[in-house]
Amino acid sequence: MKYTLLIVEDDPDTSDMLRVYFEAQGYEVLRAATGQEALKLCQTQLPNLILLDVRLPDLDGFEVGKRLQEDLRTSRLPVIFVTERRERDFRIAGLKLGAIDYITKPFDIQELRLRVRNALRRAGSQNNPVTGLPGDKPTTNRLELLLENTNWAVIAITITGLSTFNEIYGFVARDDVLRAVALILTSAVDESGTLDDFIGHPTESQFIVITTPAKVYDLKNQIET
């Protein structure tokens, strides 16, 4: 699988260097020079990991990280903060926002490569590699936590004929279908669900949405339309 990195860096020389290096390592690279540009990109081309500079010309990296966390579609994206600041409190602030790692400039490019690789391995063991949604294990864990609670409901979505579609049109088209379904579900939850709703992708052709009984029919109608 070819992973996609989003590099959020306003310095063109650093951005170019990272792009050339990671493309040579086999990654697909997206780039943004501002926080707003990064947030927009994440809505249309969901990356597997973000290298996020803290100092940006519009929003600082911490604000970008906060907004990513608040959006259901991007809340589970692994983020590595990149900055010149070395203070302990500064690093802790980034980790509190959900960053999985923190590296200071000037950095060793080989060390950064290993951190990216390890972060993707950790994320890949938990999330579906195509949609970025929680996979089988976190979905099962979430359901087990709810067994003692009666105030929840599940919507199960199964894509029929996916294997045949894959044989005819190929895995790229199949992955596009899966991402499209993930986008439909996250958009539906954003519009008609709650902040505590959960979307899982436990098997290749199955998705589930965990919500409250009060919201289940609104969500079902939103998904179907």
mmCIF file of the C-alpha atoms, coordinates in Angstrom:
data_MODEL
# 
_entry.id   MODEL 
# 
loop_
_atom_site.group_PDB 
_atom_site.id 
_atom_site.type_symbol 
_atom_site.label_atom_id 
_atom_site.label_alt_id 
_atom_site.label_comp_id 
_atom_site.label_asym_id 
_atom_site.label_entity_id 
_atom_site.label_seq_id 
_atom_site.pdbx_PDB_ins_code 
_atom_site.Cartn_x 
_atom_site.Cartn_y 
_atom_site.Cartn_z 
_atom_site.occupancy 
_atom_site.B_iso_or_equiv 
_atom_site.pdbx_formal_charge 
_atom_site.auth_seq_id 
_atom_site.auth_comp_id 
_atom_site.auth_asym_id 
_atom_site.auth_atom_id 
_atom_site.pdbx_PDB_model_num 
ATOM 1   C CA . MET A 1 1   ? 0.000   0.000  0.000   1.00 0.00 ? 1   MET A CA 1 
ATOM 2   C CA . LYS A 1 2   ? 1.206   3.510  -0.830  1.00 0.00 ? 2   LYS A CA 1 
ATOM 3   C CA . TYR A 1 3   ? 0.779   5.854  2.127   1.00 0.00 ? 3   TYR A CA 1 
ATOM 4   C CA . THR A 1 4   ? -0.133  9.503  1.706   1.00 0.00 ? 4   THR A CA 1 
ATOM 5   C CA . LEU A 1 5   ? 1.613   12.157 3.800   1.00 0.00 ? 5   LEU A CA 1 
ATOM 6   C CA . LEU A 1 6   ? 0.419   15.724 4.203   1.00 0.00 ? 6   LEU A CA 1 
ATOM 7   C CA . ILE A 1 7   ? 3.299   18.137 4.818   1.00 0.00 ? 7   ILE A CA 1 
ATOM 8   C CA . VAL A 1 8   ? 2.121   21.406 6.365   1.00 0.00 ? 8   VAL A CA 1 
ATOM 9   C CA . GLU A 1 9   ? 5.103   23.747 6.122   1.00 0.00 ? 9   GLU A CA 1 
ATOM 10  C CA . ASP A 1 10  ? 5.274   27.398 5.068   1.00 0.00 ? 10  ASP A CA 1 
ATOM 11  C CA . ASP A 1 11  ? 9.008   27.409 4.308   1.00 0.00 ? 11  ASP A CA 1 
ATOM 12  C CA . PRO A 1 12  ? 9.266   26.404 0.615   1.00 0.00 ? 12  PRO A CA 1 
ATOM 13  C CA . ASP A 1 13  ? 12.795  25.004 0.893   1.00 0.00 ? 13  ASP A CA 1 
ATOM 14  C CA . THR A 1 14  ? 11.886  22.717 3.800   1.00 0.00 ? 14  THR A CA 1 
ATOM 15  C CA . SER A 1 15  ? 8.643   21.708 2.100   1.00 0.00 ? 15  SER A CA 1 
ATOM 16  C CA . ASP A 1 16  ? 10.449  20.872 -1.157  1.00 0.00 ? 16  ASP A CA 1 
ATOM 17  C CA . MET A 1 17  ? 13.128  18.896 0.652   1.00 0.00 ? 17  MET A CA 1 
ATOM 18  C CA . LEU A 1 18  ? 10.551  16.818 2.547   1.00 0.00 ? 18  LEU A CA 1 
ATOM 19  C CA . ARG A 1 19  ? 8.498   16.227 -0.593  1.00 0.00 ? 19  ARG A CA 1 
ATOM 20  C CA . VAL A 1 20  ? 11.475  15.019 -2.637  1.00 0.00 ? 20  VAL A CA 1 
ATOM 21  C CA . TYR A 1 21  ? 12.754  12.820 0.177   1.00 0.00 ? 21  TYR A CA 1 
ATOM 22  C CA . PHE A 1 22  ? 9.476   11.117 1.052   1.00 0.00 ? 22  PHE A CA 1 
ATOM 23  C CA . GLU A 1 23  ? 8.463   10.644 -2.578  1.00 0.00 ? 23  GLU A CA 1 
ATOM 24  C CA . ALA A 1 24  ? 11.793  8.868  -3.084  1.00 0.00 ? 24  ALA A CA 1 
ATOM 25  C CA . GLN A 1 25  ? 10.833  6.636  -0.134  1.00 0.00 ? 25  GLN A CA 1 
ATOM 26  C CA . GLY A 1 26  ? 7.648   5.614  -1.936  1.00 0.00 ? 26  GLY A CA 1 
ATOM 27  C CA . TYR A 1 27  ? 5.116   7.925  -0.296  1.00 0.00 ? 27  TYR A CA 1 
ATOM 28  C CA . GLU A 1 28  ? 2.509   10.041 -2.006  1.00 0.00 ? 28  GLU A CA 1 
ATOM 29  C CA . VAL A 1 29  ? 2.974   13.596 -0.748  1.00 0.00 ? 29  VAL A CA 1 
ATOM 30  C CA . LEU A 1 30  ? 0.436   16.396 -0.387  1.00 0.00 ? 30  LEU A CA 1 
ATOM 31  C CA . ARG A 1 31  ? 1.555   19.858 0.682   1.00 0.00 ? 31  ARG A CA 1 
ATOM 32  C CA . ALA A 1 32  ? -0.012  22.867 2.347   1.00 0.00 ? 32  ALA A CA 1 
ATOM 33  C CA . ALA A 1 33  ? 1.631   26.168 3.258   1.00 0.00 ? 33  ALA A CA 1 
ATOM 34  C CA . THR A 1 34  ? -1.066  27.396 5.666   1.00 0.00 ? 34  THR A CA 1 
ATOM 35  C CA . GLY A 1 35  ? -3.304  25.938 8.323   1.00 0.00 ? 35  GLY A CA 1 
ATOM 36  C CA . GLN A 1 36  ? -6.485  26.718 6.409   1.00 0.00 ? 36  GLN A CA 1 
ATOM 37  C CA . GLU A 1 37  ? -5.135  25.043 3.292   1.00 0.00 ? 37  GLU A CA 1 
ATOM 38  C CA . ALA A 1 38  ? -4.274  21.947 5.331   1.00 0.00 ? 38  ALA A CA 1 
ATOM 39  C CA . LEU A 1 39  ? -7.769  21.733 6.827   1.00 0.00 ? 39  LEU A CA 1 
ATOM 40  C CA . LYS A 1 40  ? -9.366  22.027 3.385   1.00 0.00 ? 40  LYS A CA 1 
ATOM 41  C CA . LEU A 1 41  ? -7.079  19.347 1.941   1.00 0.00 ? 41  LEU A CA 1 
ATOM 42  C CA . CYS A 1 42  ? -8.018  16.941 4.728   1.00 0.00 ? 42  CYS A CA 1 
ATOM 43  C CA . GLN A 1 43  ? -11.663 17.206 3.713   1.00 0.00 ? 43  GLN A CA 1 
ATOM 44  C CA . THR A 1 44  ? -11.003 16.181 0.123   1.00 0.00 ? 44  THR A CA 1 
ATOM 45  C CA . GLN A 1 45  ? -7.842  14.026 0.197   1.00 0.00 ? 45  GLN A CA 1 
ATOM 46  C CA . LEU A 1 46  ? -7.597  12.308 3.559   1.00 0.00 ? 46  LEU A CA 1 
ATOM 47  C CA . PRO A 1 47  ? -3.902  11.576 4.246   1.00 0.00 ? 47  PRO A CA 1 
ATOM 48  C CA . ASN A 1 48  ? -2.550  8.709  6.320   1.00 0.00 ? 48  ASN A CA 1 
ATOM 49  C CA . LEU A 1 49  ? -0.333  11.004 8.394   1.00 0.00 ? 49  LEU A CA 1 
ATOM 50  C CA . ILE A 1 50  ? 0.321   14.732 8.808   1.00 0.00 ? 50  ILE A CA 1 
ATOM 51  C CA . LEU A 1 51  ? 3.685   16.407 9.387   1.00 0.00 ? 51  LEU A CA 1 
ATOM 52  C CA . LEU A 1 52  ? 2.500   19.666 10.926  1.00 0.00 ? 52  LEU A CA 1 
ATOM 53  C CA . ASP A 1 53  ? 4.712   22.693 11.475  1.00 0.00 ? 53  ASP A CA 1 
ATOM 54  C CA . VAL A 1 54  ? 3.638   24.605 14.566  1.00 0.00 ? 54  VAL A CA 1 
ATOM 55  C CA . ARG A 1 55  ? 4.528   28.050 13.227  1.00 0.00 ? 55  ARG A CA 1 
ATOM 56  C CA . LEU A 1 56  ? 2.316   28.891 10.250  1.00 0.00 ? 56  LEU A CA 1 
ATOM 57  C CA . PRO A 1 57  ? 1.353   32.260 8.738   1.00 0.00 ? 57  PRO A CA 1 
ATOM 58  C CA . ASP A 1 58  ? -2.360  32.036 9.593   1.00 0.00 ? 58  ASP A CA 1 
ATOM 59  C CA . LEU A 1 59  ? -3.356  29.417 12.175  1.00 0.00 ? 59  LEU A CA 1 
ATOM 60  C CA . ASP A 1 60  ? -0.656  27.959 14.368  1.00 0.00 ? 60  ASP A CA 1 
ATOM 61  C CA . GLY A 1 61  ? -0.160  24.219 14.238  1.00 0.00 ? 61  GLY A CA 1 
ATOM 62  C CA . PHE A 1 62  ? -1.804  23.700 17.624  1.00 0.00 ? 62  PHE A CA 1 
ATOM 63  C CA . GLU A 1 63  ? -5.005  25.339 16.386  1.00 0.00 ? 63  GLU A CA 1 
ATOM 64  C CA . VAL A 1 64  ? -4.916  23.169 13.264  1.00 0.00 ? 64  VAL A CA 1 
ATOM 65  C CA . GLY A 1 65  ? -4.470  20.094 15.466  1.00 0.00 ? 65  GLY A CA 1 
ATOM 66  C CA . LYS A 1 66  ? -7.380  21.181 17.654  1.00 0.00 ? 66  LYS A CA 1 
ATOM 67  C CA . ARG A 1 67  ? -9.681  21.578 14.647  1.00 0.00 ? 67  ARG A CA 1 
ATOM 68  C CA . LEU A 1 68  ? -8.630  18.209 13.272  1.00 0.00 ? 68  LEU A CA 1 
ATOM 69  C CA . GLN A 1 69  ? -9.539  16.636 16.617  1.00 0.00 ? 69  GLN A CA 1 
ATOM 70  C CA . GLU A 1 70  ? -12.964 18.306 16.607  1.00 0.00 ? 70  GLU A CA 1 
ATOM 71  C CA . ASP A 1 71  ? -13.886 16.920 13.180  1.00 0.00 ? 71  ASP A CA 1 
ATOM 72  C CA . LEU A 1 72  ? -15.067 13.305 13.215  1.00 0.00 ? 72  LEU A CA 1 
ATOM 73  C CA . ARG A 1 73  ? -13.569 12.650 9.783   1.00 0.00 ? 73  ARG A CA 1 
ATOM 74  C CA . THR A 1 74  ? -10.066 13.776 10.798  1.00 0.00 ? 74  THR A CA 1 
ATOM 75  C CA . SER A 1 75  ? -10.033 13.135 14.548  1.00 0.00 ? 75  SER A CA 1 
ATOM 76  C CA . ARG A 1 76  ? -8.043  9.901  14.222  1.00 0.00 ? 76  ARG A CA 1 
ATOM 77  C CA . LEU A 1 77  ? -5.414  11.152 11.786  1.00 0.00 ? 77  LEU A CA 1 
ATOM 78  C CA . PRO A 1 78  ? -1.911  10.642 13.190  1.00 0.00 ? 78  PRO A CA 1 
ATOM 79  C CA . VAL A 1 79  ? -0.081  13.971 13.527  1.00 0.00 ? 79  VAL A CA 1 
ATOM 80  C CA . ILE A 1 80  ? 3.620   14.622 14.079  1.00 0.00 ? 80  ILE A CA 1 
ATOM 81  C CA . PHE A 1 81  ? 4.329   18.195 15.158  1.00 0.00 ? 81  PHE A CA 1 
ATOM 82  C CA . VAL A 1 82  ? 7.479   19.815 13.748  1.00 0.00 ? 82  VAL A CA 1 
ATOM 83  C CA . THR A 1 83  ? 8.850   22.980 15.374  1.00 0.00 ? 83  THR A CA 1 
ATOM 84  C CA . GLU A 1 84  ? 11.899  24.927 16.502  1.00 0.00 ? 84  GLU A CA 1 
ATOM 85  C CA . ARG A 1 85  ? 10.600  25.092 20.084  1.00 0.00 ? 85  ARG A CA 1 
ATOM 86  C CA . ARG A 1 86  ? 12.243  22.671 22.504  1.00 0.00 ? 86  ARG A CA 1 
ATOM 87  C CA . GLU A 1 87  ? 10.542  23.573 25.790  1.00 0.00 ? 87  GLU A CA 1 
ATOM 88  C CA . ARG A 1 88  ? 8.905   20.679 27.646  1.00 0.00 ? 88  ARG A CA 1 
ATOM 89  C CA . ASP A 1 89  ? 5.614   22.548 28.132  1.00 0.00 ? 89  ASP A CA 1 
ATOM 90  C CA . PHE A 1 90  ? 5.448   23.217 24.419  1.00 0.00 ? 90  PHE A CA 1 
ATOM 91  C CA . ARG A 1 91  ? 5.843   19.524 23.610  1.00 0.00 ? 91  ARG A CA 1 
ATOM 92  C CA . ILE A 1 92  ? 3.236   18.553 26.186  1.00 0.00 ? 92  ILE A CA 1 
ATOM 93  C CA . ALA A 1 93  ? 0.774   21.028 24.663  1.00 0.00 ? 93  ALA A CA 1 
ATOM 94  C CA . GLY A 1 94  ? 1.098   19.277 21.316  1.00 0.00 ? 94  GLY A CA 1 
ATOM 95  C CA . LEU A 1 95  ? 0.724   15.810 22.791  1.00 0.00 ? 95  LEU A CA 1 
ATOM 96  C CA . LYS A 1 96  ? -2.403  16.891 24.663  1.00 0.00 ? 96  LYS A CA 1 
ATOM 97  C CA . LEU A 1 97  ? -3.934  17.760 21.305  1.00 0.00 ? 97  LEU A CA 1 
ATOM 98  C CA . GLY A 1 98  ? -3.582  14.157 20.216  1.00 0.00 ? 98  GLY A CA 1 
ATOM 99  C CA . ALA A 1 99  ? -0.245  14.349 18.386  1.00 0.00 ? 99  ALA A CA 1 
ATOM 100 C CA . ILE A 1 100 ? 1.465   10.978 18.313  1.00 0.00 ? 100 ILE A CA 1 
ATOM 101 C CA . ASP A 1 101 ? 4.970   12.430 18.087  1.00 0.00 ? 101 ASP A CA 1 
ATOM 102 C CA . TYR A 1 102 ? 6.945   15.661 18.215  1.00 0.00 ? 102 TYR A CA 1 
ATOM 103 C CA . ILE A 1 103 ? 10.234  16.488 16.504  1.00 0.00 ? 103 ILE A CA 1 
ATOM 104 C CA . THR A 1 104 ? 12.295  19.665 16.713  1.00 0.00 ? 104 THR A CA 1 
ATOM 105 C CA . LYS A 1 105 ? 14.129  21.532 13.966  1.00 0.00 ? 105 LYS A CA 1 
ATOM 106 C CA . PRO A 1 106 ? 16.753  21.073 12.744  1.00 0.00 ? 106 PRO A CA 1 
ATOM 107 C CA . PHE A 1 107 ? 15.862  17.394 12.508  1.00 0.00 ? 107 PHE A CA 1 
ATOM 108 C CA . ASP A 1 108 ? 17.700  14.356 11.214  1.00 0.00 ? 108 ASP A CA 1 
ATOM 109 C CA . ILE A 1 109 ? 15.826  13.256 8.087   1.00 0.00 ? 109 ILE A CA 1 
ATOM 110 C CA . GLN A 1 110 ? 16.544  9.576  8.784   1.00 0.00 ? 110 GLN A CA 1 
ATOM 111 C CA . GLU A 1 111 ? 15.120  9.912  12.285  1.00 0.00 ? 111 GLU A CA 1 
ATOM 112 C CA . LEU A 1 112 ? 12.035  11.619 10.875  1.00 0.00 ? 112 LEU A CA 1 
ATOM 113 C CA . ARG A 1 113 ? 11.599  8.824  8.325   1.00 0.00 ? 113 ARG A CA 1 
ATOM 114 C CA . LEU A 1 114 ? 11.675  6.218  11.098  1.00 0.00 ? 114 LEU A CA 1 
ATOM 115 C CA . ARG A 1 115 ? 9.215   8.182  13.202  1.00 0.00 ? 115 ARG A CA 1 
ATOM 116 C CA . VAL A 1 116 ? 6.836   8.437  10.254  1.00 0.00 ? 116 VAL A CA 1 
ATOM 117 C CA . ARG A 1 117 ? 7.175   4.726  9.520   1.00 0.00 ? 117 ARG A CA 1 
ATOM 118 C CA . ASN A 1 118 ? 6.573   3.740  13.148  1.00 0.00 ? 118 ASN A CA 1 
ATOM 119 C CA . ALA A 1 119 ? 3.608   6.090  13.465  1.00 0.00 ? 119 ALA A CA 1 
ATOM 120 C CA . LEU A 1 120 ? 1.997   4.623  10.370  1.00 0.00 ? 120 LEU A CA 1 
ATOM 121 C CA . ARG A 1 121 ? 2.550   1.098  11.664  1.00 0.00 ? 121 ARG A CA 1 
ATOM 122 C CA . ARG A 1 122 ? 0.880   1.948  14.967  1.00 0.00 ? 122 ARG A CA 1 
ATOM 123 C CA . ALA A 1 123 ? -2.023  3.660  13.252  1.00 0.00 ? 123 ALA A CA 1 
ATOM 124 C CA . GLY A 1 124 ? -2.351  0.909  10.663  1.00 0.00 ? 124 GLY A CA 1 
ATOM 125 C CA . SER A 1 125 ? -2.678  -1.758 13.325  1.00 0.00 ? 125 SER A CA 1 
ATOM 126 C CA . GLN A 1 126 ? -5.783  -0.024 14.663  1.00 0.00 ? 126 GLN A CA 1 
ATOM 127 C CA . ASN A 1 127 ? -7.370  1.753  11.698  1.00 0.00 ? 127 ASN A CA 1 
ATOM 128 C CA . ASN A 1 128 ? -8.501  0.614  8.277   1.00 0.00 ? 128 ASN A CA 1 
ATOM 129 C CA . PRO A 1 129 ? -5.637  1.545  5.918   1.00 0.00 ? 129 PRO A CA 1 
ATOM 130 C CA . VAL A 1 130 ? -7.961  2.798  3.160   1.00 0.00 ? 130 VAL A CA 1 
ATOM 131 C CA . THR A 1 131 ? -10.544 4.859  5.042   1.00 0.00 ? 131 THR A CA 1 
ATOM 132 C CA . GLY A 1 132 ? -8.584  5.659  8.196   1.00 0.00 ? 132 GLY A CA 1 
ATOM 133 C CA . LEU A 1 133 ? -11.617 4.675  10.277  1.00 0.00 ? 133 LEU A CA 1 
ATOM 134 C CA . PRO A 1 134 ? -11.267 2.454  13.356  1.00 0.00 ? 134 PRO A CA 1 
ATOM 135 C CA . GLY A 1 135 ? -10.847 -1.147 12.257  1.00 0.00 ? 135 GLY A CA 1 
ATOM 136 C CA . ASP A 1 136 ? -11.933 -4.449 13.750  1.00 0.00 ? 136 ASP A CA 1 
ATOM 137 C CA . LYS A 1 137 ? -10.208 -4.272 17.145  1.00 0.00 ? 137 LYS A CA 1 
ATOM 138 C CA . PRO A 1 138 ? -11.203 -0.714 18.181  1.00 0.00 ? 138 PRO A CA 1 
ATOM 139 C CA . THR A 1 139 ? -14.726 -1.282 16.853  1.00 0.00 ? 139 THR A CA 1 
ATOM 140 C CA . THR A 1 140 ? -15.072 -4.465 18.902  1.00 0.00 ? 140 THR A CA 1 
ATOM 141 C CA . ASN A 1 141 ? -13.673 -2.691 21.956  1.00 0.00 ? 141 ASN A CA 1 
ATOM 142 C CA . ARG A 1 142 ? -16.186 0.123  21.534  1.00 0.00 ? 142 ARG A CA 1 
ATOM 143 C CA . LEU A 1 143 ? -19.096 -2.327 21.315  1.00 0.00 ? 143 LEU A CA 1 
ATOM 144 C CA . GLU A 1 144 ? -17.903 -4.205 24.399  1.00 0.00 ? 144 GLU A CA 1 
ATOM 145 C CA . LEU A 1 145 ? -17.811 -0.958 26.379  1.00 0.00 ? 145 LEU A CA 1 
ATOM 146 C CA . LEU A 1 146 ? -21.461 -0.363 25.526  1.00 0.00 ? 146 LEU A CA 1 
ATOM 147 C CA . LEU A 1 147 ? -22.764 -3.770 26.602  1.00 0.00 ? 147 LEU A CA 1 
ATOM 148 C CA . GLU A 1 148 ? -23.779 -2.448 30.025  1.00 0.00 ? 148 GLU A CA 1 
ATOM 149 C CA . ASN A 1 149 ? -25.503 0.577  28.508  1.00 0.00 ? 149 ASN A CA 1 
ATOM 150 C CA . THR A 1 150 ? -28.958 0.494  26.902  1.00 0.00 ? 150 THR A CA 1 
ATOM 151 C CA . ASN A 1 151 ? -28.894 3.987  25.409  1.00 0.00 ? 151 ASN A CA 1 
ATOM 152 C CA . TRP A 1 152 ? -27.266 3.166  22.081  1.00 0.00 ? 152 TRP A CA 1 
ATOM 153 C CA . ALA A 1 153 ? -28.121 1.902  18.622  1.00 0.00 ? 153 ALA A CA 1 
ATOM 154 C CA . VAL A 1 154 ? -26.141 0.512  15.690  1.00 0.00 ? 154 VAL A CA 1 
ATOM 155 C CA . ILE A 1 155 ? -26.507 1.102  11.975  1.00 0.00 ? 155 ILE A CA 1 
ATOM 156 C CA . ALA A 1 156 ? -24.732 -1.588 9.932   1.00 0.00 ? 156 ALA A CA 1 
ATOM 157 C CA . ILE A 1 157 ? -23.819 -0.855 6.310   1.00 0.00 ? 157 ILE A CA 1 
ATOM 158 C CA . THR A 1 158 ? -22.638 -3.664 4.035   1.00 0.00 ? 158 THR A CA 1 
ATOM 159 C CA . ILE A 1 159 ? -21.349 -3.081 0.502   1.00 0.00 ? 159 ILE A CA 1 
ATOM 160 C CA . THR A 1 160 ? -22.535 -6.038 -1.551  1.00 0.00 ? 160 THR A CA 1 
ATOM 161 C CA . GLY A 1 161 ? -20.596 -7.225 -4.588  1.00 0.00 ? 161 GLY A CA 1 
ATOM 162 C CA . LEU A 1 162 ? -17.371 -5.491 -3.570  1.00 0.00 ? 162 LEU A CA 1 
ATOM 163 C CA . SER A 1 163 ? -15.169 -8.464 -4.484  1.00 0.00 ? 163 SER A CA 1 
ATOM 164 C CA . THR A 1 164 ? -16.699 -8.689 -7.964  1.00 0.00 ? 164 THR A CA 1 
ATOM 165 C CA . PHE A 1 165 ? -16.339 -4.927 -8.399  1.00 0.00 ? 165 PHE A CA 1 
ATOM 166 C CA . ASN A 1 166 ? -12.674 -5.225 -7.432  1.00 0.00 ? 166 ASN A CA 1 
ATOM 167 C CA . GLU A 1 167 ? -12.083 -7.987 -10.000 1.00 0.00 ? 167 GLU A CA 1 
ATOM 168 C CA . ILE A 1 168 ? -13.630 -5.924 -12.799 1.00 0.00 ? 168 ILE A CA 1 
ATOM 169 C CA . TYR A 1 169 ? -12.429 -2.397 -12.005 1.00 0.00 ? 169 TYR A CA 1 
ATOM 170 C CA . GLY A 1 170 ? -9.362  -2.966 -9.823  1.00 0.00 ? 170 GLY A CA 1 
ATOM 171 C CA . PHE A 1 171 ? -8.314  -2.075 -6.296  1.00 0.00 ? 171 PHE A CA 1 
ATOM 172 C CA . VAL A 1 172 ? -7.939  1.668  -6.968  1.00 0.00 ? 172 VAL A CA 1 
ATOM 173 C CA . ALA A 1 173 ? -11.612 1.966  -7.910  1.00 0.00 ? 173 ALA A CA 1 
ATOM 174 C CA . ARG A 1 174 ? -12.541 -0.267 -4.962  1.00 0.00 ? 174 ARG A CA 1 
ATOM 175 C CA . ASP A 1 175 ? -10.646 1.982  -2.552  1.00 0.00 ? 175 ASP A CA 1 
ATOM 176 C CA . ASP A 1 176 ? -12.377 5.035  -4.028  1.00 0.00 ? 176 ASP A CA 1 
ATOM 177 C CA . VAL A 1 177 ? -15.739 3.402  -3.276  1.00 0.00 ? 177 VAL A CA 1 
ATOM 178 C CA . LEU A 1 178 ? -14.712 2.676  0.316   1.00 0.00 ? 178 LEU A CA 1 
ATOM 179 C CA . ARG A 1 179 ? -13.513 6.247  0.841   1.00 0.00 ? 179 ARG A CA 1 
ATOM 180 C CA . ALA A 1 180 ? -16.744 7.572  -0.656  1.00 0.00 ? 180 ALA A CA 1 
ATOM 181 C CA . VAL A 1 181 ? -18.810 5.488  1.773   1.00 0.00 ? 181 VAL A CA 1 
ATOM 182 C CA . ALA A 1 182 ? -16.651 6.679  4.683   1.00 0.00 ? 182 ALA A CA 1 
ATOM 183 C CA . LEU A 1 183 ? -17.213 10.280 3.585   1.00 0.00 ? 183 LEU A CA 1 
ATOM 184 C CA . ILE A 1 184 ? -20.988 9.750  3.349   1.00 0.00 ? 184 ILE A CA 1 
ATOM 185 C CA . LEU A 1 185 ? -21.070 8.324  6.868   1.00 0.00 ? 185 LEU A CA 1 
ATOM 186 C CA . THR A 1 186 ? -18.891 10.993 8.448   1.00 0.00 ? 186 THR A CA 1 
ATOM 187 C CA . SER A 1 187 ? -20.868 13.747 6.724   1.00 0.00 ? 187 SER A CA 1 
ATOM 188 C CA . ALA A 1 188 ? -24.132 12.207 7.968   1.00 0.00 ? 188 ALA A CA 1 
ATOM 189 C CA . VAL A 1 189 ? -22.846 12.043 11.537  1.00 0.00 ? 189 VAL A CA 1 
ATOM 190 C CA . ASP A 1 190 ? -21.551 15.614 11.311  1.00 0.00 ? 190 ASP A CA 1 
ATOM 191 C CA . GLU A 1 191 ? -24.992 16.837 10.214  1.00 0.00 ? 191 GLU A CA 1 
ATOM 192 C CA . SER A 1 192 ? -27.396 14.593 12.130  1.00 0.00 ? 192 SER A CA 1 
ATOM 193 C CA . GLY A 1 193 ? -25.438 12.785 14.837  1.00 0.00 ? 193 GLY A CA 1 
ATOM 194 C CA . THR A 1 194 ? -23.723 13.660 18.104  1.00 0.00 ? 194 THR A CA 1 
ATOM 195 C CA . LEU A 1 195 ? -20.116 14.248 19.139  1.00 0.00 ? 195 LEU A CA 1 
ATOM 196 C CA . ASP A 1 196 ? -20.078 10.852 20.866  1.00 0.00 ? 196 ASP A CA 1 
ATOM 197 C CA . ASP A 1 197 ? -21.119 8.877  17.784  1.00 0.00 ? 197 ASP A CA 1 
ATOM 198 C CA . PHE A 1 198 ? -18.667 6.289  16.485  1.00 0.00 ? 198 PHE A CA 1 
ATOM 199 C CA . ILE A 1 199 ? -17.988 5.086  12.947  1.00 0.00 ? 199 ILE A CA 1 
ATOM 200 C CA . GLY A 1 200 ? -16.113 1.822  12.467  1.00 0.00 ? 200 GLY A CA 1 
ATOM 201 C CA . HIS A 1 201 ? -14.840 -0.104 9.448   1.00 0.00 ? 201 HIS A CA 1 
ATOM 202 C CA . PRO A 1 202 ? -14.336 -3.587 10.936  1.00 0.00 ? 202 PRO A CA 1 
ATOM 203 C CA . THR A 1 203 ? -14.203 -5.596 7.690   1.00 0.00 ? 203 THR A CA 1 
ATOM 204 C CA . GLU A 1 204 ? -13.479 -4.626 4.101   1.00 0.00 ? 204 GLU A CA 1 
ATOM 205 C CA . SER A 1 205 ? -17.132 -4.417 3.066   1.00 0.00 ? 205 SER A CA 1 
ATOM 206 C CA . GLN A 1 206 ? -18.795 -3.514 6.361   1.00 0.00 ? 206 GLN A CA 1 
ATOM 207 C CA . PHE A 1 207 ? -19.167 -0.241 8.229   1.00 0.00 ? 207 PHE A CA 1 
ATOM 208 C CA . ILE A 1 208 ? -21.028 0.456  11.457  1.00 0.00 ? 208 ILE A CA 1 
ATOM 209 C CA . VAL A 1 209 ? -22.281 3.630  13.081  1.00 0.00 ? 209 VAL A CA 1 
ATOM 210 C CA . ILE A 1 210 ? -22.913 3.645  16.837  1.00 0.00 ? 210 ILE A CA 1 
ATOM 211 C CA . THR A 1 211 ? -25.284 6.386  17.925  1.00 0.00 ? 211 THR A CA 1 
ATOM 212 C CA . THR A 1 212 ? -28.202 6.999  20.306  1.00 0.00 ? 212 THR A CA 1 
ATOM 213 C CA . PRO A 1 213 ? -31.747 5.700  19.769  1.00 0.00 ? 213 PRO A CA 1 
ATOM 214 C CA . ALA A 1 214 ? -32.937 9.295  19.446  1.00 0.00 ? 214 ALA A CA 1 
ATOM 215 C CA . LYS A 1 215 ? -30.636 9.892  16.476  1.00 0.00 ? 215 LYS A CA 1 
ATOM 216 C CA . VAL A 1 216 ? -30.693 6.542  14.688  1.00 0.00 ? 216 VAL A CA 1 
ATOM 217 C CA . TYR A 1 217 ? -33.557 7.252  12.281  1.00 0.00 ? 217 TYR A CA 1 
ATOM 218 C CA . ASP A 1 218 ? -32.291 10.732 11.393  1.00 0.00 ? 218 ASP A CA 1 
ATOM 219 C CA . LEU A 1 219 ? -28.890 9.242  10.629  1.00 0.00 ? 219 LEU A CA 1 
ATOM 220 C CA . LYS A 1 220 ? -30.371 6.386  8.622   1.00 0.00 ? 220 LYS A CA 1 
ATOM 221 C CA . ASN A 1 221 ? -32.347 8.827  6.487   1.00 0.00 ? 221 ASN A CA 1 
ATOM 222 C CA . GLN A 1 222 ? -29.307 11.079 6.056   1.00 0.00 ? 222 GLN A CA 1 
ATOM 223 C CA . ILE A 1 223 ? -27.165 8.146  4.898   1.00 0.00 ? 223 ILE A CA 1 
ATOM 224 C CA . GLU A 1 224 ? -29.792 6.887  2.461   1.00 0.00 ? 224 GLU A CA 1 
ATOM 225 C CA . THR A 1 225 ? -30.217 10.286 0.834   1.00 0.00 ? 225 THR A CA 1 
# 
